[in-house]
Amino acid sequence: MVNRVIWIVLDSVGIGSLPDAALFGDEGCNTLTHVVEHTGISLPNMARLGLGAIESVSGVSIPKDIIGVYGRCGETANGKDTTIGHWEMAGYSRPSAFPVYPNGFPSEIIMKFEESTGRRVVGNVPMSGTVILEELGPHQMETGDWIVYTSADSVFQIAAHEDIIPLEELYDACRTARALLSGEHEVARVIARPYIGKAGDFSRTANRRDFSVSPEETILDIMKDNGFDVIAVGKIEDIFNGKGITEAVHTKDNKQGVDLTVDYILKSNKGIIYTNLVDFDAKWGHRNNVEAYGQGLVEFDKRIPEIIDAMRDDDVLIITADHGCDPTTPGTDHTREYIPFLAYGKTLKQGVSIGTRPSFADIAQTIAQMFGVKATSSGEGFYDLINNRR
């Protein structure tokens, strides 16, 4: 029996456009391969786990002695955002897409938000977070108005300068927006986007918070109900609205995310350590920073031996993603892509391909099989294929 799953999500590291990607404007996208091709980076540790042998991945070496389980997963949910991706890999495939607002939010929503918070709103447009700060940051510093904006994703984002609007007021405003955005306007996430600095030199801080809606039952709920630990590192707690989580810690960057993950591996716990490394998406993918994206992959790859060395004999490491965000494309939005599946552990076979799985939810179902708990509502498990102790 498996003692723990160390589940690390490389946020946005997709590996090739899904068959329906053209419907999302993402035909030909391949986040990982394009970053590797443009930067010439080497990822030897993920290569040993089988990354280069996954279909649609190129530019990554394929060693003779692959020590991991590898493959890719498609997405059945109608979307390409963080929430839908994480929910599906945890076993809940949302049947309908969250609403998006290419023309901004309806006036009645904005008016109710202003009335409830006591501040006016500027913006209310789909725009890059860094660009809107350049345009409206000085205005907010003069007036104290909220900066509200969205993107191609289902998000209501509120930017607030930490010296002008206290963090707790920003978080309260997000809770207000979350309550307002229900029914037909139930967006996936309300996001607090605090920043600091002065005109021409604004920068976001690590005090971001996501206020999500709650999914239906996931593998996290099932594990928690069965007495297991479900430890959330990074923005996992926010993505699941705290549901199914027994302990959580937020992070400021990828490095701290890996540091805290290793700390938890070295502690006495049993169940799931679930980590999201958001820098790939938030700092580099959305900003089309190909070089930094590549360096981020290199830095994570260097940490893999440290993670494996901290593991016990009955631990399993899973590395995956939640969607794509190809920084080599003209746009800055998420991309509809397959996600990689890499796994390693002494209880698993080595050099085994799981091929192309139809759903992210197959990951959750496989974890359920590892721990002998009830199945999730979506997905088909493949533990029989990779279990070395049968």
Solvent accessible surface area in square Angstrom, and as a share of the most:
residue,aa,sasa,rsa
1,M,152,0.68
2,V,1,0.00
3,N,19,0.10
4,R,1,0.00
5,V,0,0.00
6,I,0,0.00
7,W,0,0.00
8,I,1,0.01
9,V,0,0.00
10,L,3,0.01
11,D,0,0.00
12,S,0,0.00
13,V,3,0.02
14,G,0,0.00
15,I,0,0.00
16,G,5,0.05
17,S,34,0.22
18,L,11,0.05
19,P,122,0.77
20,D,45,0.23
21,A,1,0.01
22,A,60,0.46
23,L,156,0.77
24,F,55,0.23
25,G,68,0.65
26,D,9,0.05
27,E,137,0.62
28,G,52,0.50
29,C,10,0.06
30,N,18,0.09
31,T,0,0.00
32,L,1,0.01
33,T,8,0.05
34,H,44,0.20
35,V,0,0.00
36,V,6,0.03
37,E,104,0.47
38,H,113,0.50
39,T,33,0.19
40,G,65,0.62
41,I,30,0.15
42,S,79,0.51
43,L,6,0.03
44,P,74,0.46
45,N,36,0.19
46,M,2,0.01
47,A,2,0.01
48,R,99,0.36
49,L,2,0.01
50,G,0,0.00
51,L,3,0.02
52,G,6,0.06
53,A,34,0.26
54,I,4,0.02
55,E,112,0.50
56,S,44,0.29
57,V,15,0.08
58,S,55,0.36
59,G,58,0.55
60,V,14,0.08
61,S,77,0.49
62,I,108,0.55
63,P,37,0.23
64,K,213,0.90
65,D,83,0.43
66,I,25,0.13
67,I,27,0.14
68,G,0,0.00
69,V,0,0.00
70,Y,28,0.11
71,G,2,0.02
72,R,23,0.08
73,C,0,0.00
74,G,5,0.05
75,E,14,0.06
76,T,82,0.48
77,A,2,0.02
78,N,76,0.39
79,G,9,0.09
80,K,28,0.12
81,D,11,0.06
82,T,1,0.00
83,T,0,0.00
84,I,2,0.01
85,G,0,0.00
86,H,0,0.00
87,W,3,0.01
88,E,0,0.00
89,M,0,0.00
90,A,0,0.00
91,G,0,0.00
92,Y,24,0.09
93,S,27,0.17
94,R,40,0.14
95,P,119,0.75
96,S,59,0.38
97,A,47,0.37
98,F,11,0.04
99,P,37,0.23
100,V,75,0.43
101,Y,20,0.08
102,P,92,0.58
103,N,144,0.74
104,G,9,0.09
105,F,8,0.03
106,P,35,0.22
107,S,75,0.49
108,E,88,0.40
109,I,10,0.05
110,I,18,0.09
111,M,111,0.49
112,K,106,0.45
113,F,0,0.00
114,E,36,0.16
115,E,131,0.59
116,S,70,0.45
117,T,32,0.19
118,G,68,0.65
119,R,60,0.22
120,R,164,0.60
121,V,19,0.11
122,V,31,0.18
123,G,31,0.29
124,N,35,0.18
125,V,53,0.31
126,P,57,0.36
127,M,57,0.26
128,S,42,0.27
129,G,9,0.09
130,T,45,0.26
131,V,61,0.35
132,I,0,0.00
133,L,8,0.04
134,E,118,0.53
135,E,103,0.46
136,L,40,0.20
137,G,0,0.00
138,P,47,0.29
139,H,64,0.29
140,Q,0,0.00
141,M,70,0.31
142,E,149,0.67
143,T,72,0.42
144,G,7,0.07
145,D,19,0.10
146,W,1,0.00
147,I,0,0.00
148,V,0,0.00
149,Y,3,0.01
150,T,0,0.00
151,S,28,0.18
152,A,49,0.38
153,D,12,0.06
154,S,3,0.02
155,V,4,0.02
156,F,1,0.00
157,Q,8,0.04
158,I,0,0.00
159,A,1,0.01
160,A,1,0.01
161,H,1,0.01
162,E,44,0.20
163,D,116,0.60
164,I,56,0.28
165,I,1,0.01
166,P,78,0.49
167,L,51,0.26
168,E,110,0.49
169,E,56,0.25
170,L,1,0.00
171,Y,21,0.08
172,D,76,0.39
173,A,3,0.02
174,C,0,0.00
175,R,108,0.39
176,T,38,0.22
177,A,1,0.01
178,R,39,0.14
179,A,78,0.61
180,L,46,0.23
181,L,2,0.01
182,S,66,0.43
183,G,64,0.62
184,E,143,0.64
185,H,31,0.14
186,E,53,0.24
187,V,0,0.00
188,A,1,0.01
189,R,10,0.04
190,V,0,0.00
191,I,2,0.01
192,A,0,0.00
193,R,28,0.10
194,P,1,0.01
195,Y,0,0.00
196,I,74,0.38
197,G,33,0.32
198,K,139,0.59
199,A,64,0.50
200,G,83,0.80
201,D,97,0.50
202,F,33,0.14
203,S,58,0.37
204,R,63,0.23
205,T,31,0.18
206,A,59,0.46
207,N,55,0.28
208,R,49,0.18
209,R,68,0.25
210,D,4,0.02
211,F,21,0.09
212,S,3,0.02
213,V,19,0.11
214,S,58,0.38
215,P,6,0.04
216,E,114,0.51
217,E,73,0.33
218,T,1,0.00
219,I,0,0.00
220,L,0,0.00
221,D,16,0.09
222,I,3,0.01
223,M,0,0.00
224,K,89,0.38
225,D,112,0.58
226,N,82,0.42
227,G,71,0.69
228,F,32,0.13
229,D,50,0.26
230,V,0,0.00
231,I,4,0.02
232,A,0,0.00
233,V,0,0.00
234,G,4,0.04
235,K,18,0.07
236,I,0,0.00
237,E,52,0.23
238,D,9,0.04
239,I,0,0.00
240,F,0,0.00
241,N,80,0.41
242,G,30,0.28
243,K,70,0.30
244,G,4,0.04
245,I,16,0.08
246,T,63,0.36
247,E,83,0.37
248,A,37,0.29
249,V,42,0.24
250,H,69,0.31
251,T,30,0.18
252,K,126,0.53
253,D,38,0.20
254,N,18,0.09
255,K,134,0.57
256,Q,57,0.25
257,G,0,0.00
258,V,4,0.02
259,D,45,0.24
260,L,36,0.18
261,T,0,0.00
262,V,12,0.07
263,D,66,0.34
264,Y,19,0.07
265,I,0,0.00
266,L,116,0.58
267,K,106,0.45
268,S,110,0.71
269,N,20,0.10
270,K,91,0.39
271,G,1,0.01
272,I,1,0.00
273,I,1,0.01
274,Y,0,0.00
275,T,0,0.00
276,N,3,0.01
277,L,1,0.01
278,V,35,0.20
279,D,6,0.03
280,F,0,0.00
281,D,8,0.04
282,A,15,0.12
283,K,81,0.34
284,W,43,0.15
285,G,1,0.01
286,H,52,0.23
287,R,108,0.40
288,N,48,0.25
289,N,65,0.34
290,V,26,0.15
291,E,119,0.53
292,A,26,0.20
293,Y,0,0.00
294,G,0,0.00
295,Q,92,0.41
296,G,7,0.07
297,L,0,0.00
298,V,25,0.14
299,E,81,0.37
300,F,6,0.03
301,D,2,0.01
302,K,122,0.52
303,R,45,0.17
304,I,2,0.01
305,P,59,0.37
306,E,72,0.32
307,I,0,0.00
308,I,38,0.19
309,D,120,0.62
310,A,16,0.12
311,M,25,0.11
312,R,98,0.36
313,D,85,0.44
314,D,45,0.23
315,D,0,0.00
316,V,0,0.00
317,L,1,0.00
318,I,1,0.00
319,I,1,0.01
320,T,0,0.00
321,A,0,0.00
322,D,0,0.00
323,H,1,0.00
324,G,0,0.00
325,C,1,0.00
326,D,2,0.01
327,P,3,0.02
328,T,40,0.23
329,T,32,0.19
330,P,136,0.85
331,G,42,0.40
332,T,52,0.30
333,D,57,0.29
334,H,2,0.01
335,T,5,0.03
336,R,9,0.03
337,E,1,0.00
338,Y,23,0.09
339,I,0,0.00
340,P,4,0.03
341,F,1,0.00
342,L,2,0.01
343,A,1,0.01
344,Y,30,0.11
345,G,4,0.04
346,K,128,0.54
347,T,2,0.01
348,L,4,0.02
349,K,78,0.33
350,Q,112,0.50
351,G,35,0.33
352,V,29,0.17
353,S,53,0.34
354,I,12,0.06
355,G,36,0.35
356,T,61,0.36
357,R,39,0.14
358,P,84,0.53
359,S,9,0.06
360,F,0,0.00
361,A,0,0.00
362,D,1,0.00
363,I,1,0.00
364,A,0,0.00
365,Q,17,0.08
366,T,1,0.01
367,I,0,0.00
368,A,2,0.02
369,Q,81,0.36
370,M,1,0.00
371,F,10,0.04
372,G,59,0.56
373,V,24,0.14
374,K,121,0.51
375,A,65,0.50
376,T,10,0.06
377,S,98,0.63
378,S,29,0.18
379,G,26,0.25
380,E,113,0.51
381,G,22,0.21
382,F,8,0.03
383,Y,25,0.10
384,D,93,0.48
385,L,80,0.40
386,I,0,0.00
387,N,16,0.08
388,N,85,0.44
389,R,142,0.52
390,R,198,0.72
